[in-house]
């Protein structure tokens, strides 16, 4: 396993595949001139969580040709963050999202967002606003509770997405390991995988560093980027299992070295970018 600790922060458009991690599950994937933003969360505080690491992303982080939302939990579908998108931005969400989240309906109407609801297997095409290029996006299954609330009438699937331009980049959202994962995701050169959470304990439907490394071994990408760790932490729990906040990225790299040593891990700091290794 080769490990890349990060690169100089970047926010410009690039025709070369590039990944920028803004914190938590928020990342920009640039491929074929198209900027794809995942699960935007641009806030210092969310309910009982506060941002404990990394500055808030700059305004340029909200620039996107396409925005992907993996599921309806408030740290992934955050209407106040979506309000920072440019008018008319295309937004892809799990089926049922508009019915389940009134805030999404209000923001979409106010900003003129073009909302598309999808289920696993759906494929769509998106282009850059300046016509520079196009990518295709395929929604894939995630093993996670995708509902906005633990109880209620609205059910919505949790999703991952495979973005295909010059390479195939898998954004997992929140997921656990599941039977048939490699077949569901398909071939990919780059994988963005959650390796932690926002509290001292991870429940079912999540990947910890070891399980995320097992996912890497199954998926066999050329590069892996750990996300969903080291950003938000519950107020008042600073001293409770702090290693669960600080160490998942490093531990993920260690586990990948054991289980899939041919894969390069790009462990980014907040706001850092990398042009991942895409071939072995």
N, C-alpha and C positions, 0 to 999 in steps of 0.2 A: 504494500500500500504506500503510495506517495501522498504526501500531505502538503497542501498549499495554504499558508496562513492568511492569505488575503492580498488585496491590491489597493491601489490608490482609488479613493472615492470618485465615481463618475456619474453623471446624469445625462450626458449627451446621447444622441441617436447613433447607432452603429449598425452597419450591415453585417458585422461579424457577431456570431452568437455570444451573448454576454448575460451574466446573472448579477443582479445587485440585491443584497439582503438589507431591508430596512428595519428588521426586527420582527419578532414573533413569526407569524406565517405570511408576512408581507414581503413580497419580492417583486422585482421587475425582471422579466425575461425578454431580452431583445434578440430577435432573429429575423433575418430577411427584411430589415428595416422596420419591423413591427414591434411596438412596445406593448407587452402584456403584463398587467399588474395583478397580483394575486392577493386576495383577502385583505384589502387595505384597512389598516388600523393606525390612525394618526392622532393619538390622544395621549395625554400624560396620565389620565386616570380613567378607569372603567369600573364602575361599581366599587367593589372592595379591592380592586387591583390598581397598582400604580407602576409606572414605568421606572424601573430601577437601574437600567443600563442603556447607554446610548442616547444621544440627543434625538429630539423629534425629527423625523425626516424633513428635508427642505420642501418648499412648495413644488419644486420640479418633480418630486417623487410621485405626485398625483397625475402627472402627464401620462396618458396611456391611450393607445388605440383600442384596446380591449381590456376589460376588467373581469376576472374570474373569481367567483365566490364559491367556496367549497361546501359550506353548510351554514345553517342558520344561527348557530351559537353567537352570542353577542361579541365575542372577541374575533369573529371571522366575518360576520355580516354586521357592520357598524354604520348605521345610516348617517351619523354626523360626519364620518370620514368620507362616505360616498358623496356628501354635499360638496366636497372640495374638488370633485371631478369636473372637467370642462363640460359645458352644455352639449348634449347630443352624444356623449360617450356611450359606447356599446357595453352593456353589462350582462354577463351570463351568470345565472343563479340556478340552484336546484328547483325542480318542479314544485309548485306549491308555495314558493317563497313570498309572492305578493299577497296571497291570502293570509299567510301566517304572520307577516311583519308589516303592520300599518305604516311604520316609519319608512320602510322601503318604498311604499306606494307614494307617500308624500314627497320624499326626496326625488324620486324618479319623475314625478309630475313637475316639481319646481325647477329641476335642472334639465328637463327634457331628455333624460337618459333613455336609451333604447334597450329595454330589458327583454332578454330571451331566457325562458325557462327550459331546462334540459334534464334528461334522465340518462343513466348509464347506456352507452352505445351511440348516443346522438353525436353527430359530427357537424361542425360549422366551419365556415371560412371567414377570415378577417383580414383586412388590408390596412396598410398604413394610411394615415390621413393625407399624406403628400404623394400617395401612389407609389411609394418606393418598393413595395413588395407585399406578399400575402403569406399567411400561415393557415394551417388547418388545426382545429382543436377538437379532440375527442373526449367526451365525458366518460369516466370509468368509475366503477364501484369503489366505495370506501367502507371499511368495517367500523362504523362509528354511528352514534345516535345523532341523526341530523335534525331533530326537532328544535324549534326555537325555545320551547318550554318543556319541562319533564312530563307534564300532563296537559292534555288539551286535544282539540279535534283535528288540528292540522298536522299532517305527517309530510315529511319532505326527506328525500334521500341525501345522505352525505356522499360527496363526490370527490374524486381526483380528476385531473385533466392531463392529457398528453398534447403538448403543443408541438406541431411539426412544421418546421421551416427547412433550413439547411440541415438541422439535426432534430432529433426527437427528445423533448424535455418533459419529464414527468413531474408534475406538482401533485403531491399526495394529499394535501389538505390535512385533516386529522384522520388517522386510520390505525387499526391494529393489523396484524398479520391475518390473512385469511386464505382458505383453500382456493387454489386457482389464481392466486394473485399475479403470478408471472404471465399467465395466459390472458388475464383481464387487462393488464397494463400493456402487454406486448413489448416488442423491442424498444429500448430507449438508450440514448447515449449519455444523457444527464438526468439525475434524479434529485429532486428537492424533497427531503424526508424530514418529518417531525421527529425530534429525538428527546423531547422533554415536555414540559407543560408550564402551568403558572401557579402551581401549588406544591406542597411537600409530598403529595402522593398522586400517582397516576392511576386512574381507574381503567376499566376495560375499554377497548376501542382506541388505545393509544400505543405508540411505539416509544419504548425507552431506548437508550443507546444500544443495548444488546439486540433487542428485537429489530431495531432499525438496521443494524448491521446484517442481521439475518435476511431482511428484505433486500438489502444490497446484493447479498449472495444469490438470492433468487432472481433478481431482475438483471443482474450483470451489466450495469451501465459502465461507461468508461470513467465517469466522474459522478461524485455524490456531494451534495451541499446540505449540511445539517441546518434545520430551521426550527422554529417553535420552541425556543428555549432562551433563557438568559435575558429576558426583556421585561416581562411583567411578573409581579410577585404580590401576594396578598398583604395588605397593610397589617402591621402588628405581628407578622410571622417571620421577621428577619432572621431570628435565631433558630427556627425550626427546620432542620435538615437543609441547611444552606447549600450543601453540595449539590442538591437537586436543582438549584438555580444556576450555579456557577460552572459545573463540570460536564454537563451532557455532551457538548460539542467535542471536547477533548476525549471523553470516554468513547464516544461514537467512533472517532478516528482510530482509537486503540483497538476497538472491537473489529472494525473493518480490516485492520492490518492482520488480525487473526483469521477472519472468515473469508475475506475476499481481497487478498493482498495485491491483486492486479488492478484494483480500482483506486483512482486518485480521489482523495477527500480534499475539498476546498472549504476550509473552515474560515468563514468571513467574520469580520467585525461589523457592527452596525454601520450601514451606509457604504460598506465596501463592495467592490465589484470584482468579477473575475471572468475571464474568457476560459471556460472549462476545457480540459482535455476531452476530446470527443472521439478519439480512436486509440486503440491499444496495439 
